[in-house]
Amino acid sequence: QVHLAELGGGLVQAGGSLRLSCAASINIFEFNDMGWYRQAPGKERELVASINVGGVTKYGESVKGRFTISRDGAKKTVYLQMNSLNPDDTGVYLCYGRILSRHTWGKGTLVNVSS
């Protein structure tokens, strides 16, 4: 059974940085792609960033230039470096991994950006 576990959320002031990590129970290159969504109160879940097996990355428009997704195959971990955080980045960040049409989700980690 595939598991994903996020770490790294917390409270940060606007302008600050956080790094999230998502550790997988399997070789991360078995996923077609992995990434992060976020869920903010009263808003739809939105894609933050993704990276596919070939290393191609995608970012949501609101985080381009501020967030960076990366991975470490040996550690079976995907990272999300978040810089220049603002209160609109507040939400639960959920890691996912996709194999064909099957998505596996982590439990999420809360990021709270204060103004």
Secondary structure, DSSP 8 states (H G I E B T S, - for coil): ---EEEE--EEEETT--EEEEEEESS-GGGSSEEEEEEE-TTS--EEEEEEETT--EEE-GGGTTTEEEEEETTTTEEEEEE-S--GGG-EEEEEEEEETTEEEE---EEEEEE-
